[in-house]
Amino acid sequence: MLNNCFGILSATESRDNLRRLAAHRAVASIPIAGKYRVIDFGLSNMVNSGIKLVGILTQTDSRSLRDHIGSGGAWDLNRRNKGLYMFHDKRNQSVSYDLQILNDNKEFLSRVKEEYVVFASTYLIANVDIEDVVRQHQRTGAVVTLVYKHTNEADKKYTDCGVLQINPNGEILSVEKNKGVNKDANISMEIFVMKKSYLESLIDKVSYADYARSLKSVIYENLGKIDIKGYEHKGYLGCVNSLLTYYNTNMDMLNVDITKELFFKEGRAIYSKSKDSVPTKYSRGSKVSNSLVANGCEIAGTIKDSIISRSSIIEEGAEVENCIILQNCRIKTGCKIKNVIMDKNVVLEEGTELRGSNIYPLIIEKEMAK
């Protein structure tokens, strides 16, 4: 277990391509897989490796994220020594930069005794063995170790993520934005391991100039100048940086093999804020196939290839297919919906028919709730 590392999660990702789904919440707090939030994966990866001190960098409007994280008890981080710290952007600007937030909170870093830091974004979803990443970093003596995923689906699943060029020695040579042209690519998972002293040197260097920058962009600028090694993650990687990638990542979780890998790794569970909901009630005549249904729901209709979040109601005669239904929704009798993302608290009146496509899913905003 890692006793000489602390973690930093940057929940400052762009929300532009997620439209109204992220209008009032950070990407990190978007619900996923029925009862989890996006940040649960990165936070669980860290605590599963033995990290006991985690800082979370947030944007100004982070109420939903703070409500979900609370004191960190779900991740055993509500402790007197070390534990969980949350920092937000004090500037109330439209775009938040993690280097700005770190520079504003250098006192926190100065008090940290751990030698190494694991720095990660939250929008990339995986069950990663952080302990093994740190061991490789220490063994190679690299200045920075960056986790990546080699995939043959780069044109479909990871648009706008970083694509890395890596030599046979594992050294990262360059990075460019994925435009969805090539299938085979090494996708940056934006998990960085480095010494705390190196992180502090980057903050000091940039703060004298223009520190309205992200840490990853500053590290990428040093490719070829310092020793930056890659660590290959060979498991599943999901992405939440657009409505389509959010939809596809949720649909991936209907695959039994992916679900087992993400949620049932021995010693590497994914933790989340618990809610003491009653079990879901399935009425006589209801039909559910290849779907994830959270606690507290009432199911009387037909559900196929869908994800239903807590406390939602699917009335008799309603048909739901290839959909993501967030919490506390009600789909009334006679409704037929397919390829739809429905935000929380939405009510669909009787006989409503909605249909998106698997390329352009239809999103129903929570402001439309009645």
Secondary structure, DSSP 8 states (H G I E B T S, - for coil): --SSEEEEEEE----GGGGGGGSSS-GGG-EETTTEETHHHHHHHHHHTT--EEEEEE-S--HHHHHHHTTSGGGT---SSSEEEEEE-TT--SS--HHHHHHHTHHHHHH---SEEEEEESSEE----HHHHHHHHHHHT-SEEEEEEEES-HHHH-TTSEEEEE-TTSBEEEEEE--S--S-EEEEEEEEEEEHHHHHHHHHHHHTS---S-HHHHHHHTBTTB-EEEEE--S--EE-SSHHHHHHHHHHTTSHHHHHHHH--TT-------------EE-TT-EEES-EE-TT-EE-SEEES-EE-TT-EE-TT-EEES-EE-TT-EE-TT-EEESEEE-TT-EE-TT-EEE--SSS-EEE-GGG--
